[in-house]
Amino acid sequence: MLLAAVAATGMGQTLVFAILPSLGRAAGIADVKVGLIISCSSLMFALASPVWGRASEYLGRKPVLVIGLTGYAIGTALFATAFWFGIRGVLTGALLVTALIASRVLQASIMAATPPAAAAYMADTSEASSRTKAMGRIGAAHNLGTVIGPAVGGLIAGVSLVAPLYLVAIVTAMMALWVMRALPESPYIIARGPNSTPFSLGDTLRTSFTAYTDRRLTDILLVGLMMFLAFAIVQQTLGFMFQDRLGMSPQQAAGGVGIAMMCAALASLLAQAVIVQRLGWAPEAILRLAVPLMGAGVLVLIWAPGQLMVTVSVILLGLGLGLGMPGVSSAASLRVGPDEQGAVAGLMSACPALGFIFGPVIGTGLYQIQPLWPYWLVVVLFLPLSIAVWRLGRARA
């Protein structure tokens, strides 16, 4: 049930990214403003995720998980409605962009509860020796959702560009009800009993934000940030590339991006459900393979002449990210004790959001100047990062 909840959110996130460039152009929104929508919501997610992770230590994993799923459903419905008005010309210009940013930020502030609660739940139920495999299962569930998401989005987008968003809202709302009724609380939370320290929003905010400077975790956080920055740059510009380099219409581009992202998600699913489980490597060793794979994928994308090679490059990117996600999560989890798992899960769950704060704006901004510049930037950044992952410390609590 926990993995199904993760899969539902993964389906929604990838579906949105697959159709957002087409939605933006259909509503008359400039490419860079589409990136701004994602950056604003990602900033809120990055701020809220550690807070919800810390809150799960007080409120329990299950309640926080239900809150996150409910917020995701409501926020997605509002986001879809704003786009529906925009495509029909009821909302235009700054008013439309403001409505889209507001709905997406509201969604992100609450949906940020789901990933850290799920990751902390998994950490509570796994031994240290199998932590990387456990985080791999979480990642595999997420990627199962990302396989379904682009396929559904590309299929339904041909009928209506906003229909996939409403479908996601319905599915996530049903998942929230299921979890609320049937998922048991984490065994660690049950065994620990009520937290002896009273819940304080002020203390939770303070300790959550200072976690970004925790010297035990800064190197791992940096690796996670760079990996998702690269993925965000590629994902947010891919829809524009399909339209500009390959000459596709917005509807065709949504379908093409959906196929490419589905293939990338399948590669990530293979990495997390099979490769990580079979290898049983330490998280640092996994990262030494993941980072060069992602760099190679972006390098192929620069010279990709057609849809097939673009898809191959995105598959390499997805394979690297699929290996890297459990590596980052488990490395951080193993560096702290059981009483800090919620906080660390929240911090690591912020990595995707941190990447998507800067990635969409950087990617779309550079793309408007020169379409290849976003990908060259990633290649340049990943050269030193590939060296840095070989020097990762192994300090653990």
N, C-alpha and C positions, 0 to 999 in steps of 0.2 A: 504494500500500500504506500509506503514511504517512497519507494522508487517510482511508483506510478504518479505520485504528486510531482516529483522532480521532472518526470517525462512530460507532464502537462505544461509546466512552465517553460521547458525547453522548446516544446512545440510552438508555443506562442511567441517566444522571443525570436526564433529564427524565421518564422513566418512573417513577422513584422518587418524584419530587415530585408527579407527577400522582395517584398512588394512596396516598401517605402519609397524608393526612387520613382517608381511608376506612379504611386499615389501623389507624391509631391508635384510631379510634372502635370498630372491630370488636374490638380487643384491650382496650378499656376504659381507654385512656390519655387523660388530660386534654389539651385542645387545646394549652395552653401547654407541656406536656411534650413534645408532638410537635415544637414549635418548638425546645425545648431540645436534642433529639437532633440536629437539623440544625446548630444553633449550635455544639455541642461538636465535631462532625466538621469543620465549616467552620473553626473555630479551629485544629485540627490541620492541615488542608490549607494554611491561610495560613502556618503556621510551617514546614511541610515543603516547600512548593513552591519557595521560593527556595533551599533547601538542595539539593534535587534538581537545580534549574537549574544551580547552581554545580558540583555533582558531575558533571554531564554534560560539563563542560570537562575533567575528568580521566578519567572512565570511558568517555566516548563517548556520542553521542546514542542509538545503537541499544540498548546494554545497559540504559540508564536507561529507555528506552521499554518494553522487555520487562518489566522489574521492575514498572513502573507498571501494565501490563495484567494481569500475574499477580496483583498485590495486589488489583486491582479485582475480579477473578473470585472470589478466595478470600473477600474481605471481604463481597461481595454475598451469597454463599452462606451465610455465617454470619449475616448480618443477616436474610435470609429465614427461616432456621431459628429464630431467636429469635422472630420474629413468628408463625411457625407454632405454636410452643409457647404463645405468648401468647394467640392466638385460641382455642386448645383448652383454655385454663385451666391448663395445666401450670405456666407461669410467670405470676405476677401481681404487681401493685403495684410496689414499689421494685426488686425482683429483676428483673422484666421490663424496666423502664426502664434499669437498670444494664446488663443484657445487651445491649440495643439500642444504648446509647451506646458500650459497649466495642467491639462489633463494627463499628459505624460509624466510630469513631475509628481503629481498626486499619486499616480499609479506606482511610480518608482519608490516613493517614500514608504509605502505599505508593503508592496511586493518584495522589498528588500528583506523582509522577515523570513521568507521561505528558504533560500539557499543556506544561510547559516544554521537555521534550526534543523534542516535535513542533514547537513554535514556533521553537526554536533551530535545528533541522534546516532549517526553511523559510527562516530568516534566512541560514543558511550558503549556501543555494542560490539566493539572489535578489540582484539589484543594488539599490542604495539608491533608484534612480529608480522601481523597481517594488515596493518593500517593502510599501506599503499594499495593492496588489493581491495580493501573496503572502499577507499576513496575512488578506486577505479570503477567499482560497481555503481556508485553515485554518478560518476561521469558517464558511464555507459547508459544509465537510465536517461540522463539529460540528452545524450546524443540520439537515443532512440526517438525522443520527442523531436529533436531537430531533423531527423530523417523524415518523420511524418509531416512536420510543419511546412517545409517548402513544397513538398509534393501536393499537399492539400491547398496551400496558398496559390500555387501556380495553376492548379486545376480550376479552383473556384474564381480566381481573379479574372479569368476570361469571361465570366458572367457578370460579376460586379467586383470592383476593386476593394470595397469595404466589407463584403460578405465574409471573407476569411477572419476578419477581426471580430465580428460578432460571434462567429463559431467558436473562436478561442475563448471569448468571455463566457459562453454557455458551458463549455467543457470544464473550464477552471472552476466555475461556480459549483458544478456537480462534484468535482473533486474535493472542494472545501467541505461540502456536506458529508461526503463519504469519510474523509479523514476525521471530522468532528465526531461522527457516530461510531466509528469502528477502530481507529488506530489507538493502541495502548500507549501510555506515556513511556518515555525512555526508562529502562531499568535503573540507570544511574540516578535519575531524578527521584524515582520511587524509593530506592534504597537510601538515598541521602536524606529524604524527608524535606520538610519546609526549610528554606534557606534561613540560617540563623541571623543573617544581616538583612535588615528591612530594605525593601526596594526604594531607591532614591533616584529620580530622573536626573538630577543634577550630577550625582556621582557617576551614574551610568554614562552620561554624555561625556564627562571629563575623562574617565578611564578609557572610553571607546576611542576618543580622538587621540589621546596620548599613545594608544597602541601603535599608531603609525610610526612612532619613533622608537619602538621597542628594539633594542640592539640585537636581540636574539632572532629577530624576524626580518630585519630590513633588507638583507641580501635576497631572501626568498621572495619578499614582496616586490622587489625591483624586477626580478626575473618574471614573475607573474604579470606585472604591469607591462613589461616590454612585449611579452607574448601576445597579450590581448590588445595592445596598441597596434601591433602589426595586423592582427586579424581584423580589428575594427577598420583600419585604413582600407584594407582590401575589400571587406564586405560592403562598406558604405559606398565605394566607388564602382563596384562590379556592375551594378545596374546601369550606370552611366556608360561604362565601357561597352556593354552589350548593345546599347543604343547607338553609340558614336563609332566605335571601331568596327562593329559587326553589322551596323545599319538596321537594327531591329526597331520595331514600334514599341511603345511603352508596355503593351500587353504581352508582346513576344519576349521582351526583355525580362518581365516578371517571371514568365515561364522558364526562360533560360537560366536566370539566376536561381530559381527554385530547384532546377535540376542540378546545377553545380553545387549548391549548398546542401542538397540532399546527398550527393556523392561524398562531399566533405564530411558530412555527419556520419555516413556509413563508415568512412575511413576512421573517424574518431571512435565510433562504436567498436570497430574491429580492434583498435588499439587498446581500448579500456576493458572490453569484455573478454578479449582473447590474449593479446600480446602481454599486457601488464599482468594478467592473472597467471600466464604460463612462465614468464621470465622470473617473476618474484624478486626483481632487483630492488636495491635501495633507491629511495626517491632521487637522490643526487645523480645516480647512474642513469636513471630514466631521463632526467633533464639534459644530460650530456648528449643524448640521442635526439631528443625532441627539438631543441633549439636549432641545430643545423638543418634538420628536415624542413622546418618552417622557412628558414632563409632560402633553401633551395627551391621551395615552392614559389616564393615571390620572384625569385630570379627567372624562373621559367615563364612567369606571367608577363614579364617585360617583353619577351620576344614571341609570345603565343600569337600565331597568325589567325586562328579560328576558334570556334566554340569548343572543339574537342580538346585542344591544348590548354585553353583557359580552364576547362574543367579539370584536366590533369593537374595543373598547377594548384588549383584550389583543393584537390584531393590531398596533395602533399602537405599543404598548409593544415588541413583538417587532421591528417595523421599525426603531424608534429604536435598540434594543440591537444589532441586526444591523449597522447603520451604525457604531455607536460602538465595538464590539469591535475591528475592524481599525484604527480610528482611534487608539485607545489603544495597542494593541500596536505599530503601526508608528511612532507618535510617539516612544515610548520606545526602540524599537530604533534609530532614526536618531540618537538623542542619545548613543550610546556606540559604541565601536569593536568590531571583530570578535572580540576576545578577551574581551568582556564580554556577548556575546549570550546565552549560557546563563544567566548570572546575571539579566539583565534579563528574559528570557523567564520565569524562575521568579517574579520579582517581579510581573510583569503577570499571570501565571497565578494569582497569589494574590488578585487583585482580586475575582473571583467569590466566593471563599471569605470574604474580608473582609466582603463584603456579606451573605453568608449566616451570618456569626457573629452579627450584630446583627439583621438583617432578620426572621428567623423569630420570635425572642423579642419584638421590638418589635411586629411585626405581629399575632401571636396574642395578646399581652398587651393591646394597645389594642383589638383586635377583641372581646375578652371584656368590655371596659368599654362600648364603643360601636362597632358594626360599621363605621361610616364613618371613624372617627378614623385608622386606618392610612393611608387614601388621602389624607385632608386633610394629613397630615404630609408625604407625598411631594410634594404640590403646593407646600406652603410651602417645602420644601427646594429644589425645582427652580427656583423663581423666581430666587434669587441665582445658582444654578449655571448657568442659561442666560445670565446676564450674564457670569459668570466665564469661560466657554469662549471668549468673544469676545476675552479678554485673554490667552489662552494664549501663553506665550513660545515662541520657536522655536529656542532654544539647542540646538545639536547638536555632538556630538564631531567 
